[in-house]
């Protein structure tokens, strides 16, 4: 069938696009209703054009709306809520904080404090972060000097508030950052308590990289007619991160693979962040890197490390003095280093949202990054769930032939078998499991010993000391039986 209009005729009837009809230019920070001090700070911070989350969020918050923001880490969320917050507070006033930012971890609280201080460099605003891991005395002294913006972890905030050292009656703006992580860490009771003690008439903003049901329920509790900002689909990984997966049978082989990759690609793996599931694994990996890795400082951070040691490690990593930083998930959302070349998941996270945040430490600020994951047989089940969450398949890469495959020790086999067994129990409720406790079959009418769960044996003696049995009368000791016999002769 011939077209109704020939291509040439159709082209004649299509008007040329006038210059005035070209696509509008992307907005700049100057287009927002920000004061001169903030615009100057933005330029000094090196920001050129606003990111998509900033373009959508800043006008809404400046207009007074509640905002529910869903965006990946490294997309500029801190400036997205920080600039309107600072614009609303404007200048130092009074003793009590007028804006509150809640963060799940001390690393993230420190990071937010630094960003807000950089944006407020041309103002007299007093911004301070409080968090656990340090004694509250120094933080209380700083609070007594007066604050305008308070950044806090929920636990430390309540601790100082209950001491009577923090007044929250003047809070006009509440920002909750990384809400999904706060849910994972069990902060919901503290958050509900905080919502009870701060004024109900306030502007709210909630930001999260993922949007599970529990975060949705939280947003319904304290956001009033929120404007939803979703820059990227929930739980999507950044397009600037290349993801790869190695199926590795055991811990020793993971170590061999790590050794091979670091030495083969030492020119490109210039700043590497390695994530482990446990503190023990983190210490083991850091000890290996100190002995076998190419030249470069090695640091490890986890819950057992002191706050000052963690801060020194983070600062050294950001400055490029530390080449390999080994961490548990405590640091997954508190590291803002644009030049991280590689993220290595030495262990697969069992909280699947953490995978998004781990690999979000690389490929930041439009840089290209790579994320490598090592997974044993038991961890592959978690990988399949992570792929469902991010709605994409992670590229499988075969083990290099140079990597020596070690034999799996019996204890590690048992641990993996138990993990697979527990997972099958959750998926199949009727499955009892290969490691379920075996109970002795009891005949009807027989008495069961509650201490052992076995059939009660009649005539069982209570005391069996050493190799010498006590054949006393009715279970009594031999001296006791003799005493009874003498009493009967009297």
Helices and strands as residue ranges (DSSP letters): H 7-13, G 19-21, G 29-31, H 36-44, H 52-62, E 67-70, H 77-89, E 99-102, H 106-119, E 127-130, H 136-144, E 149-152, H 154-162, E 173-176, H 179-184, H 188-197, E 203-208, H 213-222, E 227-230, E 241-247, H 251-264, E 272-275, H 279-292, E 297-301, H 307-319, E 322-327, G 329-331, E 342-345, H 353-359, E 369-375, H 377-390, E 395-396, H 410-427, G 473-475, H 478-489
